[in-house]
Amino acid sequence: MRKTLLLTLVLPFVFSCAALAAEEPWGEASNGLRCAITLEKADLRVGDEFVLNVRVQNTSDKTVRLYLPSEYLAGHLEITDQAGKRVPSEMTAKYESGPVAQSFREIKPAVVYDTQIRGRLRFEFVPASSLPGEGSPRRILLDSRDTAHYLAKAGMLTAAFRLACDAQTVKLGRRYAVKPVWTGELVSNAVAFSVRLMTREELDSETAKLDAGRQEEIAEAAAVLGANADRAAVPALVKALCGGPGEAGQAASNALRAIQDRSVVAELVARYKQADENGPQRAILETIVGLAPDDESTVDLLAEVLKSQASWEARQYAAGEMTYLAQRRVIKVTHLLMEAAGYKDPIVQYPAIDGLASLSSDGLRSMIAIRLREIMKSDPDRTVRGRAAGALGMMGDPPGAVGGVPVEAALIAALSDSDLWVGADAANALGRMGGPGAIPGLREYAKWAERDSQRRAAEAAITAIQKRLAGK
């Protein structure tokens, strides 16, 4: 996935005992629960943070267990425009959540469960290559950590929170030994809010804050300017980006990538080369790649980073970005990755080798296979040799070739590598794409392998080859 401007959904969970308050704007109760929402600020500008308080109260005399996962909470927010038409929304992120059992919230009688949905109003991100003409409006987004609501235009809107838990939720609860599980449809009250565009004076005021000196204030101003795609703020954002590492510099980087003004790339390349390694180098590099990933100057800079004494994080990042470019069929980058795969520096070699293995273009596979075969045979680092063997296995097709280049013999030879773990990687590769000629070497390797996992790798490879021969 490419790096884009991501905004945060903060979910502090607080339980509090509360008497039933008549003044609360509760929605209608459903199976012992009711929900209320309030906005911390109802008059919003593009660039402002959106904070919605969500309260769920147990009005029954029994403990309720509600399925309310912290991720995707904003996905339950329904927004309608002045005409009563629902604003379209989509999930923008996928998370590997923790134990699902933790998503079941236990709410005791007369207790209120509080949480928040946070996001930011911003203009839609548009790549520089497809920016609309000067003066053409971008769509406005209410963007949270995981969900984006697409507003057709500024104006009055209404929000409500809706949560449905059905038989599938009960089934999920049984799986994690959570019962009883609340079912039904929970609908909050509706709250109205307005969205308007920021004036030039307001944007200029935010730009002036970039010189304030405080990290938090600079970061917030940069977020507002990026959300508004304000090109007039670009020079000040470049200054903030290059001012040093930290929250402010990263926020300025995010803003510049959102604005997509490629005219500053040459200046940023020069600033990267002048910056101290412990300064804002990484943020500057990320900004350059985000603004002009296919530019010749960007490719050259990434290649220079790989060969330099930059931090291992910067070199690893450069190798990863070059992989992405290579996948887009940038031939020069593919050749640079093949060069980087032999740099005698595993920090760079690992992502370079993995990147080469991910390329599927038939015109490149043969060159890549030859390069990986050479690395597997001769690199002084055992882990790099094993990585190359694994990459050949991922790329290869029976009977033992990659892009028409025979690699089976080299993999069989790698079974006798001075490091037995390289042999195990070669065995795994042969299991994926080897032919019957590999079986004797695999049996021999299994005899003198030191670890059970190494022997199992050889035995599994033999079984896989035999199954292929039998047509299974």
N, C-alpha and C positions, 0 to 999 in steps of 0.2 A: 504494500500500500504505500502511496506517496504521502509525504508529510504535507499536511494542510493546517490551516488555522483552526485549532481546537479550543473550545471554550468549556468552562468547568461547570459541572453539576455537583454542588456540594450538598451532602445529605447528613446533617447532624441529627441524630435520633434522640429524642428526649421523652421520657414518660413523666406525666404529672397527674396527680389527683385533682379533680376539678368538679365542683358542683355544677349541675345543669344551669347554664346561664341563658336566660331568655333573650338577652341582647345579642348573643352570638348568631351569625348568619348561617345557621345550619341548613343543610339540605335535608330532604325527607329521610326518616329513619328506614332502614332495611334490615330485617332479621337481627335486630339488636345493635346495629351500628348506624352512625350518621357522620357526615363529613362536612367540614367548613373550610373555605379558602379565603385568604385575604392577601392583597398586594401591599408590599411595603411602599411602593410608589406607583401611582396610577397615571401620572402624566409623564410619559417617556419620550425620549428622543432616540433616534438611531445612534448607536454607540453606548447608550446607557445599559446598566445591568438590570436584568429582570429578576425579581425575587418574589416568589409566591410561597406563602406559608400554607401548609396543608395540615389539618387537624382531623383526626378520626377518634370519635368518642364511643365508648361502649355504654349503651343506655339500658342494657339488660342486667339481670342479676347473676349471670354466669360468665366465666372467663371465655374470651373469644380468641381464636388463633387465626389471624388474617394473613393470607399470602400477599406480601407486598415487597417484592425484591427491590433493593436499593438501585440497581442498575435498571435503566429504561423507565424510571419513574415518570419522566417527562413525556413518555409515550402515551400516558393516560390523560394528558392534558388536551382538552378540546377547545379550539379557538374558532369563533365565528365572526364574520365581518358585519358591517351595518345592514346588509341585505339579509342577514340570517344564514348566509352560506358558510359552510364549514371550511376553514382554511386547510389546505392539504399539508400533510406532514410526512416525514420519512425518518427511519432510523439511520443514523450517520456513523455508528460505531458498534462493534461487537466485542463483548467482554468475556473473558474466562472468569466466571464468577466463582466465589468460594462455595462452601457447602450450601446446598439449597435449603437445608433445614434452617439455616440462619435467616432465610427470607420469610419465615413464618413468625409474625409478630404477636406475642401474647399480650392481650389487653384485658385487664381485670375490670370487673364492674365499676362504673362511674369514673373510669380512668380515661384520660385523653392522650393519644399518641401524636406527637408533633414531628414534622419533618419539613424540609424546604425543597423547592425546585429553583435552581439558579441557572441563568443563561444570559445572553447578551443580544441586543438588537444590532444587526449589522447588515451591510449590503452583501449581496451574494458574491462569492469569490468567482472571478472569471480569469482564466489564464490569459497572459499577455497576448498570445497568438490569436485569441478570439474576442478581444475586448470590443465592446460596441463603440460606435462612433462618438465623438465628443458631444456631451450633452445627452446621450442616450441613457435612460435610467436602468439601474440594475434592480433586481427584485430585493425586497427587504426580508431578512430572515430573523426569526426568533430562534436563536441557536443555543441549545444546551449541550451538555456533555455527550448525549447519545441521540438526541432527536432535534430535527430542524423543522420549524413551521414556516411555510412560505406565504408571506403576506403580499397580496397583489399591490398594495400601495399603503401610504400612511393614512391615518384616520382613526375612527373609533372601532374598538374591538371588544369582544366579550370572551371570557375564559371560564371553563368549568372543569372539574376533575371527575373522571368516571372510571370506575374499577369493577370488572366483572370476574367473579370466581365461580367456576362450575364444577361438574363431575370430574373433569380432568385435574382440577386443583385438588380435589379430595383424593384422587388416585395418587397424585404426587405426594400428598401428605402421608398416605399409607406407606409409600416407599421409604420415607425418612422417619417413620414411626411418630408422626405428628398428628394428633387427633384430640378432640374433634376439630375439623377445619371449617371455617365460616364459608358459606356459599351465598350467592345473591349478586345483586348489582347495586353498587354504592355510587350515588351521584351527589356532588356537592351543590352548594349555591352557585350562582353565576356572579362574576365580578367584571365590571366594565373598566377599560383603560384606553388611553389614547396614545398614538405613536405619531411623532412629527419629525421632520428633517431638521438637522441643526443648521443654524444660520452661519454665515461666514464669520461673523464676529465671535460666535461661540467656538467655532473651529480654531480660529486664531488664538483664542484664550487657552485652549487645550495645547496648542503648539508652544505657547509661551511657557507652559508648565514643564516642558522637556528640559529647560534650563534651571529647574527648581533645585536640583541637587539631591533630593530625597528619592531613594530607589522606588518606594511604593507609589509616590505621586507621579514620577516619570513613567512607571509601568502602566498605571491606570490611564494616563493621558495618551500613551502610545496605543493602548488597546482601543480607546475611543477613536483615535485618528485612523487606525487601521480598519475599524468597523465601518467608518465613513468613506473609506477609499480616497482619502484626501491627498491628492498629489501635491498640493501646495505645501504640505508638511514634510515632504520627502527630504529636503536638505537637513532639517532639524532632526529627523529620525535617523539619518545616516550619522550625524554627530553623536546622537544618543547611543546608537549601536556600537560605535567605535570608542566610546568613552570608557569602556572597561567591562569585565565580566559581571554577571549577576542578573537579577530579575529585570532590571531596566533594559539592559542590552538585549536580552532574549525577547522581551515585549516589543522592542523596536524592530528586531528581526522579523517577528511575526507580522507586524504592521506593514513593513516594506514588502513582504511576500504577498500580503493581501492586496496592496495597492497595485503591484505589478508594473512599476515604472522601470523598464529595462535600461533606461538611459544612464543609470548610476552604476551599472555593472563594472565598467572600466575603472571607475573610481574605487569601487569596493575591492577589486582585484589588487590594485595598488596598495590600498590600506591593509589588506590581509598580509601582504609581503612585508609591510612595515611594522605590523602589530607584534607585540611580545607573545611568546608561546603561552604564558600564563594569563594573558589578557583575553580580549574578545575574539581571538582567531576563529574558534569553532563556530560562534554565532555568525561571524562575517561569512565564513565558508558556506554555512547552511543557507544564508540569504542569497548568495551568488547562485547556488544551485537551484534554489526555489524560483529565482527570477529568470534565469537563462540556462536551463539544463543542457540544451543542445548547442550552445554557442561554442565556437572554437576556443575562445579564451577560457571558458569554464572547463572544458575537457583538458586543455593544457595545464590549467591550475591543479586539477585533480591528479593528473599524472605527476606533476611536480611535488605534490604533497606525499604521494606514495614513495617517492625517491628521497624525501627529505628526512630530517631528524625531528619532525613534528611529533607530538604526543601520539601514543598508540591509539587513543580514541579518534584523533583526527585522521590517522592513516586508515584505520578500520572503516570509518565513515566514508572516506574517499573511495575505498575499494567497493563498498556496498553501493554507492551512488553510480559508480562506473558499471556495475553489474546491471543496474536498472537501465542505463543508457544503452548498454549492449543488447539488452532484451528488446529494445526499440530499433534494433538493426543499425546501430551506429558502428560502422565497420572499424573506424579508427580506434574506438574504445575497446572493441573486442581484441584487437592486436595489443593494446596497452595492458589489458587484463592478462593476456597470455604472457606478456613480459613480467607483469607483477607476480604471477604465479611462481616464478623462479627467483624471487628477490632474496632468498636466504633469510627471510624474516617471516616467521609463522603468523604474526599479527596481521600482515598483509596477505600472505599466501592463502590462509584459510578462506577468507571471503572471496578472494580472486578465483580460487579453484571451485568453490561452491557456485560462484556466478557463472563460470564457464560451463559447468555441468547443467545449468538451468537453461542454456541456450538451445533452441530447437531448430534453428535455421539449417537446412541441409547443406547450404553452401559453406557453412562455418564448421560443421561437425568434424569433418576430416582433419582440418587444421588443428582444432582443439584436441582431438584424440591423439594426434602425434605429439603435441606439447605435453599432455597429461601423461602419456606413456613414458616420455623422456624424464619427467619429474619423478614418476614412480620408480624408475630405474636408478636415478642418480642423485636425488636431493639428499643432502647430509642429514636432514632432520627426519627421524623415523615417523613422527606424526604427520608430516607433510607427505611423505611417501604413501602412508596409509590413506590419507585424505584423497590423494590422486587415484589410488586404486578404487576407493569407494565411488568417486566421481565417474570413473570409466564404467563401473557396474551400473550406475544410474542411467548413463547415457546409452549403454550398449544394447544390442539386440542379438539373440541367438542367430547363427552360431559363432559368437565371440568377435563381433566387429562393431565399430562405431563409425558411421558415415562412410562405410566401405573400407575403413582402415582396420586390419586385423590386430586385435589386442589380446586375444586369448593366450597366446604363447608368452607374452610379457606378464600376464597375470599368473600363469602357471609358474613362471620363474620367480615371481614375487612371493610364492609360497615358501621359498627357501631363503627369504630375506633374513638378514642377521637379527632382526627384531621379529619375534613371533607374532606381535600384534599386527604388524604389516601383513604377515601371512594370513591372519584372521580376516583382515579387510579384503585381501585378495580372494579368499575363500568365499566371502559373502558376495563379492562381485561375480565370481564364477557361478555361484548359485543362481544369479539373476540372468546370466547370458552365456554361460559356458556350454560347450558341447561335450560329447563322450570322451574326447581326448584329454579332458581335464581330470577325469575320475582317478587315474593312477596317481597323479600328483597330489590330489586331495587326500587319498588314502594314506599316502606316505606322510603327509603333513600331520594327519590325525595321529599317527603312531608316535611322533616325537614332540607333539604339542604339550606344553607344560600345564596349561590350565584347562579346566573342564569347558569353559566358554569357548576356548579356541578349538577344542575337539568338536564341540557341538556345531560350531560354524562350518567345519569341514563336512561333518555328517549331514547337516541340513543342505549343504550345497550339492552333495552327491544325490540325496533324495530328490532335490528339485530337478537336477539334470535327468535323472532316470524317469521322472514323471513326464518331462518334456519329450523324451524319447518314446515313451509309451503313448503319447498323445493325450495325456490327461490334463 
